[in-house]
């Protein structure tokens, strides 16, 4: 069938709106008519050439839509179901069998290669199945394990970003940190992922929630979402300020969304004894971060790399939707919608920080 998609034709290039051909769903796939898709920093990172994706390609991995066709082996959803899409997993490796699909052994192959495609432009193959979906397309063939059925009364343009960025930030707190009530938690980088972590910290009962960013506008939003303290790390020494806020005890939990080696080093130095540092940001493969291990060894702190907030997608995403319905996870304050044809403007606004979570609507 003919579909309309946003195509990346070379590294760093603007996306072009094109008509492509979409093949039939495989037995383990569903065809989804896309209603909306979030734009995530990972899409920008991929367009910049950080991952082994062959151009041309269709990106997008925070899709939400309606099932129009199912493969012969699909059992969990039916035609007409409303679904949110999460990353792909194999379902067979040790991690998947443990219920840890976010740590599927084949994660990079299934999500970041883009070589498992069913899209083409005439005789030209177009890489797709980015994160098992390639949601920057009016229709997509999506792996069954990627789809999460949601209630049809929930606006799909509102729940699309739960598939990656928002569940990553919330999961980093609720699934990885699991903070005790009245503990302290700092979030470095208050984009969509960091904002979700701030909201989750309040849900978990943290009484000291510190937002760290370079932009005062984002710090103001963080305060509206529940941060009790804000730190502009461009004008203030972050480690000294975190130490001051915690009366010299250090921060119990820190979620870093930047994955910038110098920032991770600073975060580790700001931890309390037995503190925990969780890193969730995407960065170029091969990046290394140094840590001081002599003096810090007596702190007994823990460093965790988190993928997708260590979430079980089919369980965690519906929980976030319920929290949103109750007003306890007000991520709608972060969202700005754009017509699909304005996708390049949405990328630009995200890059300059004027929009925290852009959503393109078909």
C-alpha positions, 0 to 999 in steps of 0.5 A, spaced: 500 500 500 502 507 499 504 511 505 506 518 506 512 518 510 518 523 513 524 520 510 532 521 512 536 521 506 543 522 508 546 524 515 544 530 518 539 532 513 532 535 514 526 530 513 523 529 506 515 528 506 515 522 501 510 517 498 512 510 499 510 503 498 509 498 505 509 491 504 504 486 507 505 485 515 509 479 517 505 473 521 508 477 527 506 484 525 500 488 526 499 494 521 497 500 524 494 507 522 498 512 525 495 517 529 500 521 532 508 520 534 512 523 539 519 526 537 524 524 541 532 526 542 534 519 540 530 520 533 535 526 532 541 522 535 539 517 529 539 522 524 545 525 526 549 518 525 550 515 531 547 508 530 548 503 524 542 505 520 543 505 512 540 511 509 534 512 506 530 511 512 524 512 516 525 514 523 520 515 529 519 510 535 513 514 539 507 512 535 500 511 537 495 509 532 489 504 530 490 497 528 488 495 521 490 489 520 494 483 524 499 477 522 497 470 522 500 469 528 498 475 532 494 474 538 494 480 543 491 485 539 485 485 534 483 490 528 480 496 531 484 496 537 488 503 539 495 502 541 501 505 543 508 503 541 514 501 545 521 498 543 522 491 540 524 485 543 525 478 541 521 474 546 526 469 546 533 471 549 534 470 557 532 477 558 526 477 555 524 470 558 525 474 565 520 479 563 526 484 562 524 486 554 528 493 555 534 489 556 533 484 550 540 481 548 538 483 540 536 490 542 541 494 538 539 489 532 532 490 533 531 497 534 537 501 532 539 498 525 533 499 521 535 493 516 528 489 517 524 494 513 518 493 509 518 500 506 520 501 499 520 507 494 520 504 487 526 499 486 529 503 492 529 499 499 528 504 505 530 502 512 524 501 517 522 498 523 526 503 527 525 501 534 520 495 531 515 501 528 518 507 524 512 511 526 514 517 522 509 514 517 502 514 516 502 507 516 507 502 519 508 494 520 509 493 527 512 487 531 506 485 536 511 485 542 512 493 540 504 494 541 501 496 548 493 496 547 490 502 551 483 504 552 479 507 546 477 513 550 484 516 551 487 521 546 492 517 542 496 524 541 496 524 548 499 517 550 504 517 544 510 519 548 509 514 553 512 509 548 519 511 550 521 518 553 516 519 558 516 512 561 524 512 561 524 518 565 518 515 570 521 508 570 528 510 572 525 513 578 520 508 580 523 502 577 531 503 578 531 508 583 525 506 587 526 511 592 524 511 600 519 516 602 522 523 604 529 521 600 532 526 596 533 525 588 536 530 583 534 530 575 540 532 571 537 535 564 529 537 564 527 535 557 521 530 557 525 524 560 528 529 566 521 532 567 518 525 567 523 523 572 521 529 576 514 528 576 515 520 578 519 523 584 513 526 587 509 520 586 514 516 590 514 521 595 521 524 595 521 530 599 527 534 596 526 534 588 532 538 585 532 539 577 538 541 574 539 544 567 542 550 563 536 553 561 532 557 566 525 556 562 526 549 563 527 550 571 521 554 571 517 548 568 520 543 573 518 547 579 511 547 576 511 539 575 514 538 583 521 540 583 523 543 590 529 546 588 532 548 581 540 549 579 542 552 573 549 548 572 551 554 567 552 559 572 552 555 579 557 549 581 552 543 581 556 539 586 557 545 591 550 547 590 547 540 591 551 539 597 548 545 600 541 543 598 542 537 602 546 540 608 552 536 606 549 529 606 549 528 598 543 526 594 540 519 595 538 518 588 541 522 581 538 521 575 542 523 569 539 524 562 545 527 559 550 521 559 555 527 558 562 524 561 563 530 565 556 531 568 556 523 570 563 524 574 560 530 577 553 527 579 557 521 582 561 526 587 554 529 589 552 522 591 550 521 598 553 515 602 550 509 599 547 513 593 545 511 587 546 514 580 542 512 574 544 514 567 538 514 561 541 519 556 543 516 549 550 518 546 554 516 541 557 509 541 564 508 544 563 514 549 567 513 556 566 516 562 571 516 568 570 516 575 574 517 581 574 510 585 579 511 591 576 516 595 569 514 593 569 507 594 568 508 601 561 511 599 559 505 596 555 508 591 551 504 585 552 506 578 546 503 573 545 504 566 538 504 564 534 502 558 527 504 557 526 505 565 527 498 566 519 498 564 515 492 562 511 496 557 505 492 557 504 493 564 508 500 566 505 504 560 497 503 562 500 505 569 502 511 567 496 513 563 492 512 570 496 516 574 495 522 568 488 521 569 488 522 576 492 528 575 498 525 578 503 525 572 501 531 568 506 530 562 500 534 558 504 540 560 510 538 556 506 537 549 506 541 543 502 538 537 504 539 530 501 537 523 505 531 520 508 536 514 511 540 520 515 535 522 522 539 521 519 545 525 518 540 531 525 537 530 528 544 530 523 547 536 525 541 540 533 542 539 533 549 541 528 547 547 522 552 545 518 545 546 519 540 551 515 534 547 513 535 540 508 531 537 506 530 530 499 528 528 497 525 522 
